[in-house]
Amino acid sequence: MLSWTTEGSIHDLQFAVYRFEKNEQVDILEGKHLIDIVRGNQYILPPNSGGFKYVVTALNRLHVESAASNSVN
């Protein structure tokens, strides 16, 4: 499971989860890496999710996206 913390309330936020190959540079502008948009602060990783790194961004109620989090392997 992938989980994260935020500053303040997550009530009006959604979170975009991106997946990249471990040796790949993180670029959230490439939509092919977006795997889900969730409410709450966790994402259940699929089986065999090793070999990838993940980053998360926050989306406010106007869908303005934050910078990417640090990557997690």
N, C-alpha and C positions, 0 to 999 in steps of 0.2 A: 504494500500500500504506500502511496505517495501522500504526504500530508504537509501542510505549511501553516504558518501563523501570519497574522496581519496586524497592523496597527489600527486600532479603532474597530468599529463595527463592520461585520461582513454582510449586514442585512440587505443592502442594496447592491452588492457586488456579485459578479460572476467571475469565474476563473477559467482561463484558456490554458490547456495542457498541450505542450509540444513535445515531440519525440525526435531525437537525432541519433545517428550512428555515433558510437563513442569517439571516433576520430574525426567527426564532421564538425565544422564550425557552426555555432548557433546563429541562425538567421530567421527570426520570427516573421519576416516579411515574405518568406516562402510558405505559402499556405498549405503545401503538401505535408508539412510537419505538424500541423494542428490535428490532434487526435480527438479532442473533446472539449466542450465548454460545460462547466459544472457550477452548481451552487454549493456552498459549503467549502470546507477547507481540506478535502481529501479526494483522492482518486484511486480506485482499485486497479492496480496494474494487471494486465492480462497475463496468462501463463506464458512462460518462456520470454519474459521481458528483459532478461539479461542481455548484455551487448549493446544496450542503448543508454543514452542520457536524456534526462527530462528537464524542462524548464516550465515555469508557470508565470502567467501574467494576470493582472486583475483588470476587469472591465467594469466601469461604473455604469450608472443607469442610462447614460447617453452612449454607451459602448466605446468610450475613450479607453484605450489600452495603455497600461503601465509599461514600464521597462521590464525586461525579462528578469526573473530571479536568477540566482546562481544555479548552475546545472548540478543535477544529482544523478549519480550512476546507479 
